[in-house]
Amino acid sequence: MKQRESIAMRVGSLPSDRRSLLKAVGVGAAGIAGMPLLAACTAQTAPAGAASSGPGASGTPSASLLPAPEPQVKPLLDQQKVNDALAKLDGMVQGAMESTGVPGVAVAVVYRDQMVYAKGFGVRESGRPETVDADTVFQLASVSKPLASTVAAVAVGRKAISWTEPVINHSPGFALKDPYVTRNATVADLLSHQGGLSTGAGDLLEDLGFDQSYILSHLNQEPLDSFRSSYNYSNFGYTAGALAVADAMKLPWADLADEVLFKPLGMTSTSYRHADYQKASNRALIHVPAGNKTWVAKYTRNADAEAPAGGASSSVHDLARWIRLQLANGSFEGNEVIATDALGVTHVPHAVSGPPGTPAARTRFYGLGWNVSYDDHARLSLGHSGAFNLGAATAVSLLPGEQLGIVALTNGRPQGIPEAICAAFLDTAQNGAPTVDWFGFTAGVFQKIDEAEKPKVDYSQVPPQVEPARGNDFYTGSYANSYYGPLKVSVESGVLTLELGPDGRATRFALKHFDGDTFSFESIGENGNGLAGAIFAPGADAAPGGTASSVRLDFYDQTGLGTFTRD
């Protein structure tokens, strides 16, 4: 769930004073996009020393000047083009399912404030007859993030908190490794992944079963990248920012989302509680590939610990209502649900998520819970993917200037399917037919991601000459780690075993000898990627017959926190 969502999706008004506006829009493409707003702000009062005569001063454009540019590119689509694309959407989805075997898909499309398409395909669980429809509840993974920034915008619009207010003002327990960052990190910093936490910080604690409170209270041990000048996709940094909003509103996060967003929009099947997903009678189970286009519902994924960032569940019927709200700048069926200026801040670039790789390429941006980009026609594009390696893939894509949006949900491990459906539909609306093999393209991207996430050491390949292990007494005992907590190594039924995780819910890993004092074990959870290493080390002055002084778990050592020392 780390880089998958940001890579896959790379395919309102702002503050009225000039200084704040310039800070908000930045430079480059974002600055150009903000120029119409800047013109609107500055045209009201002529700067000191400006000429006061001539046609331009009276409000009539000078013969040498063009009118101010439009805030949005004029729509290039019309009802017929959208209808033609809708007529082909069934075939796009069915083609994706036939080529991959993914069990279930649901898709909805909104155009000009109407849900013009909502349909389910396939089954909720492989091997069972219950079918997917527009009301089937899926786990959203990181499509939870733009939902969460929508909730936060309500609180900002109601003046309970501001985007630029330090998180610690409302969440006094918030702490990161640098005291300056702790004091100054704002909601906007954390919802745009600019707090400095590394990509995936805290995720491995979640995989081990630690709860939200434990994880957030241990983020202050994670090393930090540059504050506000780096972009690292952090689920728990995002969660901390959203929880500050909940604290400001004096409600638990899931209750706040219900109260200010889901109930006003009639999103009766949407929740940030895993228990609500489990209780839904019409829900899609998550699946992983089993080979030859077959899938199996093997895992469960409880994302309550990172609920604002990844714990929501919903149906495409409900999400179409939310898309209507987004495209209507905070209004739904004639009623203002969110202040337009507060919601608008979520739709503009806050961080550079990807500098251009070539002179012809574009910069990619992240807003607040949204990937923000500009297409070949200079149209604003908003989107986000969701990915659970344990079995869910989702995507949403909006063209606000066209008043067009699409959401696609699947109950299979990420292979680029929902992203390809969204891209193929929008491409067809624009060009009459897809101009790119989107399914082939996205499948290739996700295959490269899988390859990049493989362990650096292949513990399945035993060295040609293996050094023998020492006696079990050298390795057994209790080890301590301030981040992951205690680790116990013992012998069970003749097998060396390590135990790690929350008290009373620890996970046991069987150790298999690899070479010398190195053993392997199977990594687990959302981020599990195969065999990992447990590397024991003797003390500096260890005598024969002594014991290991430490053990380093390379899978848990990605930010240097994976060494456990003997008690």
C-alpha positions in Angstrom: 0.0 0.0 0.0 3.0 2.3 -0.2 4.1 3.4 -3.6 1.4 1.5 -5.5 -1.3 4.2 -5.1 0.9 7.2 -5.8 2.5 5.6 -8.9 -0.8 4.3 -10.3 -2.6 7.6 -10.3 0.2 9.7 -11.9 -1.2 8.6 -15.3 -12.3 26.0 -5.5 -10.9 29.2 -4.3 -7.7 30.0 -2.5 -6.8 32.6 0.2 -7.8 36.0 -1.0 -4.6 38.0 0.0 -1.8 38.0 -2.5 1.0 36.7 -0.1 -1.0 33.7 0.9 -2.1 33.0 -2.6 1.5 33.0 -3.9 2.5 30.6 -1.1 -0.4 28.3 -1.9 0.0 28.1 -5.7 3.8 27.9 -5.7 5.6 28.2 -9.0 5.6 26.5 -12.4 2.5 24.8 -13.6 0.8 25.3 -10.3 1.6 29.0 -10.4 0.2 29.3 -13.9 -2.9 27.5 -12.9 -3.4 30.1 -10.1 -2.8 33.2 -12.3 -6.5 33.7 -13.0 -7.2 33.8 -9.3 -4.2 36.1 -8.7 -5.5 38.4 -11.4 -8.9 38.5 -9.8 -7.4 39.4 -6.5 -5.1 42.2 -7.8 -7.4 43.7 -10.3 -9.6 45.1 -7.7 -7.0 47.7 -6.6 -4.5 49.2 -8.9 -0.9 49.0 -7.4 0.7 52.2 -6.4 2.1 54.1 -9.3 0.0 52.3 -11.9 -1.3 54.4 -14.8 -4.9 55.5 -14.1 -5.8 56.6 -17.6 -6.7 54.7 -20.8 -9.3 52.0 -21.5 -7.6 49.4 -19.2 -8.0 51.6 -16.1 -11.8 51.9 -16.5 -12.3 48.1 -16.7 -12.4 47.9 -20.5 -9.6 45.7 -21.9 -6.8 47.7 -23.7 -6.4 46.9 -27.4 -3.0 45.5 -26.6 -4.1 43.1 -23.8 -6.1 39.9 -23.9 -8.9 39.3 -21.4 -8.0 37.6 -18.2 -7.8 33.8 -18.7 -10.6 31.5 -17.5 -10.0 29.8 -14.1 -10.8 26.4 -15.8 -10.2 25.3 -19.4 -13.5 25.3 -21.2 -15.1 21.8 -21.4 -14.0 19.7 -24.3 -16.6 17.0 -23.8 -20.3 16.9 -24.3 -23.2 14.6 -23.5 -22.8 12.6 -26.7 -19.2 11.9 -26.1 -19.8 10.8 -22.5 -22.8 8.7 -23.6 -20.6 7.0 -26.3 -18.0 6.2 -23.6 -20.6 4.9 -21.2 -21.9 2.6 -23.9 -18.4 1.0 -24.1 -17.8 0.8 -20.4 -19.4 -2.6 -19.8 -17.0 -4.0 -22.4 -14.0 -2.4 -20.8 -14.8 -3.9 -17.4 -15.6 -7.3 -18.8 -12.4 -7.3 -20.9 -10.4 -6.6 -17.7 -12.1 -9.4 -15.8 -11.6 -11.9 -18.6 -7.9 -11.1 -18.9 -7.2 -11.2 -15.2 -9.9 -13.4 -13.7 -10.4 -10.8 -10.9 -13.6 -12.0 -9.0 -15.6 -8.7 -8.7 -15.7 -5.1 -9.9 -18.0 -2.2 -9.3 -18.0 1.1 -11.3 -19.9 4.4 -11.1 -19.7 7.5 -13.2 -20.9 11.0 -12.4 -21.5 13.6 -15.1 -23.0 17.1 -14.6 -24.2 16.3 -11.1 -25.9 13.0 -12.1 -24.9 9.4 -11.4 -25.1 8.2 -15.0 -23.7 4.8 -14.5 -23.5 2.4 -11.5 -23.0 -1.3 -12.0 -21.4 -4.4 -10.5 -19.7 -7.3 -12.2 -18.7 -10.7 -11.0 -18.9 -12.2 -7.6 -18.3 -11.0 -4.0 -16.3 -14.1 -3.2 -14.6 -16.5 -5.6 -16.4 -19.8 -5.8 -19.7 -18.5 -4.4 -22.7 -17.3 -6.3 -23.5 -14.0 -4.6 -23.0 -11.3 -7.2 -21.5 -7.7 -7.0 -23.9 -4.8 -7.6 -23.7 -1.0 -7.2 -24.5 -1.4 -3.4 -21.8 -4.0 -2.7 -19.4 -2.7 0.0 -15.7 -2.9 -0.8 -12.7 -2.0 1.3 -11.3 1.3 -0.2 -7.7 1.1 1.0 -6.2 4.6 0.2 -9.2 6.0 -1.6 -9.9 6.6 2.1 -7.5 9.5 1.9 -9.5 11.9 -0.3 -12.6 10.9 1.7 -10.7 11.9 4.8 -9.6 15.3 3.4 -13.2 16.0 2.6 -14.2 15.4 6.3 -11.3 17.7 7.3 -12.5 20.4 5.0 -15.9 20.4 6.8 -14.0 21.2 10.1 -11.9 23.9 8.4 -15.0 25.4 6.9 -16.6 25.5 10.3 -13.5 27.2 11.8 -12.8 24.4 14.2 -9.3 24.2 12.9 -7.3 25.7 10.0 -5.2 23.9 7.4 -2.1 25.8 8.6 -2.6 25.3 12.4 0.0 23.1 14.2 -1.4 19.6 14.8 -0.1 19.7 18.4 -2.5 22.5 19.2 -5.3 19.9 19.1 -3.4 16.7 19.6 -1.0 17.3 22.5 0.4 13.8 22.3 1.6 14.3 18.7 5.4 14.0 18.5 8.0 13.4 15.7 11.7 13.0 16.1 12.6 16.6 15.5 11.1 18.9 18.2 10.8 21.7 15.6 8.7 19.5 13.3 6.6 18.5 16.3 5.8 22.1 17.2 5.2 23.3 13.6 3.7 20.4 11.5 0.2 21.4 10.3 -2.8 19.5 9.1 -1.9 20.5 5.6 1.7 19.3 6.0 0.6 15.8 7.1 -2.3 15.4 4.6 0.2 16.3 1.8 2.9 13.8 3.1 5.4 16.6 3.8 6.0 16.0 7.5 9.3 14.2 6.9 8.3 10.7 7.9 9.6 8.0 5.5 7.2 6.2 3.1 5.4 3.5 5.1 6.6 4.8 8.5 4.6 2.8 11.1 3.2 0.3 8.6 5.2 -2.6 9.9 3.9 -2.0 13.5 0.4 -2.2 12.1 1.3 -5.5 10.3 2.3 -6.9 13.7 -1.0 -6.0 15.2 -0.1 -2.9 17.2 -3.0 -0.5 17.6 -3.3 3.1 16.6 -2.3 4.6 19.9 0.9 2.5 20.1 1.9 3.3 16.5 1.3 7.0 16.7 3.2 7.2 20.1 6.2 5.5 18.5 6.5 7.7 15.4 8.9 9.9 17.3 11.6 7.2 16.9 11.3 7.2 13.1 14.0 9.2 11.2 12.8 12.2 9.3 13.4 13.5 5.9 13.4 17.3 5.1 10.4 19.0 6.6 8.1 20.6 3.9 10.7 20.0 1.2 10.3 16.3 0.8 7.4 14.1 -0.2 7.1 10.6 1.4 3.8 8.7 1.3 3.0 8.1 5.0 -0.2 6.4 6.1 0.4 7.2 9.8 1.5 10.7 9.2 -1.7 11.2 7.3 -3.6 9.6 10.1 -2.1 11.9 12.7 -3.1 14.9 10.6 -6.7 13.7 10.3 -7.0 12.8 14.0 -6.0 16.4 14.9 -9.1 17.4 13.0 -11.2 14.9 14.9 -9.7 16.2 18.2 -10.6 19.8 17.2 -14.2 18.7 16.5 -14.2 16.7 19.8 -15.4 13.4 18.1 -13.7 10.1 17.4 -12.7 10.0 13.7 -15.3 7.4 12.5 -18.1 9.3 14.3 -17.0 12.6 12.8 -17.0 11.2 9.3 -20.5 9.8 9.9 -21.8 13.1 11.3 -20.4 15.6 8.9 -20.2 13.7 5.6 -21.8 10.3 5.3 -25.1 11.2 6.9 -25.6 14.5 5.1 -24.9 12.8 1.8 -27.0 9.7 2.5 -23.9 7.4 2.3 -25.6 4.7 4.3 -23.1 1.9 3.4 -19.9 3.9 4.1 -17.8 3.7 7.3 -14.4 4.0 8.7 -15.0 1.1 11.1 -13.8 -2.4 10.0 -16.6 -3.9 12.1 -19.2 -2.1 10.0 -17.6 -3.6 6.8 -17.7 -7.0 8.4 -21.4 -6.6 9.3 -22.4 -5.6 5.8 -24.5 -8.4 4.3 -23.6 -7.3 0.8 -19.8 -7.1 1.0 -17.0 -8.1 -1.3 -14.2 -10.2 0.3 -10.6 -9.5 -0.6 -8.6 -11.9 -2.8 -5.1 -12.7 -3.9 -4.1 -14.5 -7.1 -3.8 -18.3 -7.0 -2.4 -18.8 -10.5 -4.0 -19.3 -13.9 -6.5 -16.4 -13.4 -7.9 -17.9 -10.3 -8.2 -16.0 -7.0 -8.7 -17.0 -3.4 -10.1 -15.1 -0.4 -7.2 -15.9 1.9 -6.8 -12.9 4.2 -8.6 -10.3 6.2 -7.4 -6.7 6.4 -8.4 -4.6 9.4 -7.1 -1.1 8.8 -8.7 0.6 11.8 -5.3 1.7 13.1 -4.8 3.9 10.0 -8.5 4.5 9.4 -8.4 8.0 7.9 -5.6 6.9 5.5 -6.9 3.4 4.6 -9.7 2.1 6.7 -12.9 3.2 4.9 -15.3 0.9 3.2 -18.1 1.9 0.8 -20.1 1.1 -2.4 -19.9 2.8 -5.7 -23.5 4.0 -5.2 -22.4 5.9 -2.1 -19.1 7.1 -3.7 -21.0 8.6 -6.6 -22.7 10.9 -4.1 -19.3 12.0 -2.7 -18.0 12.6 -6.3 -21.1 14.8 -6.9 -20.1 16.8 -3.8 -16.5 17.2 -5.0 -17.5 18.3 -8.5 -20.1 20.7 -7.1 -17.5 22.4 -4.9 -19.0 21.3 -1.6 -22.7 21.4 -2.4 -25.0 18.5 -2.7 -28.5 18.7 -4.1 -28.6 22.4 -3.6 -27.3 22.5 0.0 -23.8 23.6 1.0 -22.2 20.7 2.9 -18.7 22.1 2.9 -17.5 25.6 2.5 -16.2 26.0 -1.1 -13.0 27.7 -0.1 -12.1 25.0 2.5 -12.7 22.2 0.0 -10.9 24.0 -2.8 -7.6 23.9 -0.8 -7.6 20.1 -1.0 -7.7 20.3 -4.9 -4.6 22.4 -5.4 -0.9 21.3 -5.4 0.8 21.3 -2.0 3.8 19.0 -2.7 5.8 17.9 -5.7 5.2 14.1 -5.7 7.2 13.6 -8.9 9.6 16.0 -10.7 9.5 15.7 -14.5 11.8 13.0 -15.8 12.4 14.6 -19.2 11.9 18.1 -20.6 8.6 17.0 -22.2 7.2 15.5 -19.0 5.0 17.2 -16.5 5.5 17.7 -12.8 3.2 15.6 -10.6 1.7 17.0 -7.5 -0.1 15.9 -4.3 -2.8 18.1 -2.8 -4.6 17.1 0.4 -5.6 13.5 -0.1 -5.5 13.9 -3.9 -3.0 13.4 -6.6 -3.2 16.6 -8.6 -2.1 16.9 -12.2 -2.9 18.7 -15.5 -3.6 16.8 -18.7 -2.6 17.5 -22.3 -5.4 20.1 -22.6 -4.4 21.9 -19.3 -7.4 20.5 -17.5 -7.1 19.8 -13.8 -7.2 16.1 -13.0 -7.8 14.7 -9.5 -7.3 11.1 -8.6 -6.2 8.5 -6.1 -5.6 4.8 -6.0 -6.1 2.4 -3.1 -4.1 -0.8 -2.7 -4.1 -3.7 -0.2 -1.6 -6.3 -1.1 -3.8 -8.7 0.8 -6.5 -8.3 -1.8 -8.1 -5.0 -2.7 -7.5 -2.4 -5.5 -9.5 0.8 -6.0 -9.3 4.1 -8.0 -11.1 7.3 -8.4 -10.5 9.9 -11.1 -12.1 13.3 -11.6 -12.0 16.0 -14.3 -13.6 18.9 -12.4 -13.7 21.2 -15.4 -15.7 18.6 -17.3 -17.9 17.8 -14.3 -17.0 14.2 -14.9 -15.8 11.5 -12.5 -15.4 7.8 -12.3 -14.7 5.4 -9.4 -13.8 1.7 -9.8 -13.6 -0.8 -7.0 -12.2 -4.4 -7.1 -11.8 -7.2 -4.6 -8.4 -8.4 -5.9 -4.8 -7.7 -5.2 -3.5 -4.7 -7.1 -2.7 -5.4 -10.8 -3.7 -2.0 -12.2 -7.3 -3.0 -13.0 -9.3 -0.1 -11.5 -6.7 2.4 -12.8 -7.0 1.0 -16.3 -10.8 1.1 -16.2 -10.8 4.8 -15.2 -8.1 5.8 -17.7 -9.7 3.8 -20.6 -13.1 5.4 -19.9 -11.8 9.0 -19.8 -9.6 8.3 -22.9 -12.7 7.0 -24.7 -14.8 10.0 -23.7 -12.1 12.3 -25.2 -11.1 10.3 -28.3 -13.9 7.9 -29.1 -11.8 4.9 -28.2 -8.8 4.1 -26.0 -5.6 5.5 -27.5 -3.4 3.4 -25.2 -3.5 -0.2 -24.1 -4.3 0.9 -20.5 -4.7 -2.6 -19.1 -1.3 -3.7 -20.5 0.3 -0.5 -19.4 -0.9 -0.6 -15.8 -0.2 -4.3 -15.5 3.4 -3.6 -16.5 3.7 -0.8 -13.9 2.4 -3.0 -11.1 4.6 -5.9 -12.1 7.7 -3.6 -11.9 6.5 -2.5 -8.4 6.3 -6.1 -7.3 9.8 -6.7 -8.6 11.1 -3.7 -6.8 9.6 -4.8 -3.5 11.3 -8.2 -3.4 13.8 -8.8 -0.6 17.4 -7.7 -1.2 18.6 -11.1 0.0 17.0 -14.2 -1.5 16.9 -16.5 1.6 15.4 -19.3 -0.5 18.8 -19.8 -2.2 21.1 -21.5 0.3 24.8 -20.6 -0.1 27.0 -23.3 -1.7 29.0 -23.6 1.6 26.9 -23.2 4.7 28.5 -22.4 8.0 26.7 -24.5 10.7 24.6 -22.9 13.4 25.6 -22.8 17.0 23.7 -24.6 19.7 20.1 -23.3 20.4 21.2 -21.8 23.8 23.3 -19.3 21.9 20.2 -17.8 20.3 17.4 -18.3 22.9 16.4 -15.6 25.3 14.6 -12.3 25.6 15.6 -9.2 23.5 14.5 -5.6 23.8 13.7 -2.9 21.2 12.2 0.5 22.1 10.2 0.6 18.8 8.9 -2.9 18.2 8.9 -3.9 21.8 10.2 -7.2 23.3 11.2 -10.2 21.2 11.5 -13.7 22.6 13.5 -16.5 21.0 12.7 -20.0 22.2 12.6 -23.7 21.0 9.2 -25.2 20.3 8.9 -28.8 19.2 12.6 -28.8 18.3 12.2 -25.7 16.1 13.9 -22.3 16.9 11.1 -19.7 17.1 10.9 -16.0 17.6 7.9 -14.2 19.1 7.1 -10.5 18.3 4.2 -8.1 18.6 1.7 -6.7 21.1 1.4 -8.4 24.5 -1.1 -11.2 24.3 -1.3 -11.0 20.5 2.3 -11.6 19.5 3.1 -13.5 16.3 5.3 -16.5 16.3 7.8 -17.0 13.5 9.5 -20.3 12.8 13.2 -19.8 12.1 15.0 -21.8 9.5 18.8 -21.9 9.4 20.4 -20.1 6.4 24.1 -19.6 7.1 26.1 -19.3 10.3 24.2 -17.1 12.7 21.6 -16.1 10.1 18.2 -17.6 10.0 15.2 -16.9 7.8 11.5 -16.5 8.5 8.4 -15.7 6.6 7.4 -12.0 6.6 3.7 -11.3 7.3 1.0 -8.7 6.7 0.2 -6.1 4.2 3.9 -5.4 3.5 5.1 -9.0 3.7 7.3 -9.9 0.7 8.6 -13.4 1.3 11.5 -14.7 3.4 13.3 -12.3 5.7 16.5 -12.6 7.8 17.2 -12.8 11.5 20.9 -12.1 11.9 22.3 -12.9 15.4 25.5 -11.3 16.6 27.8 -12.4 19.5 29.0 -9.8 22.0 32.4 -8.2 21.3 34.0 -10.3 24.0 31.9 -13.4 23.7 33.6 -16.5 25.0 32.9 -20.0 23.6 29.6 -21.2 24.9 28.3 -17.6 25.3 25.1 -16.1 23.9 24.1 -13.7 21.2 24.1 -10.1 22.3 21.6 -9.0 19.6 19.5 -10.0 16.6 18.7 -7.8 13.6 15.6 -8.5 11.6 16.3 -7.1 8.2 12.7 -6.9 7.2 11.9 -4.7 10.2 15.1 -2.6 9.8 14.1 -0.5 6.8 14.6 2.7 8.8 17.3 1.4 11.1 15.0 0.4 14.0 15.2 -3.4 13.6 18.0 -4.4 16.0 17.0 -6.1 19.3 19.4 -6.3 22.2 19.5 -9.1 24.7 17.9 -8.1 28.0 
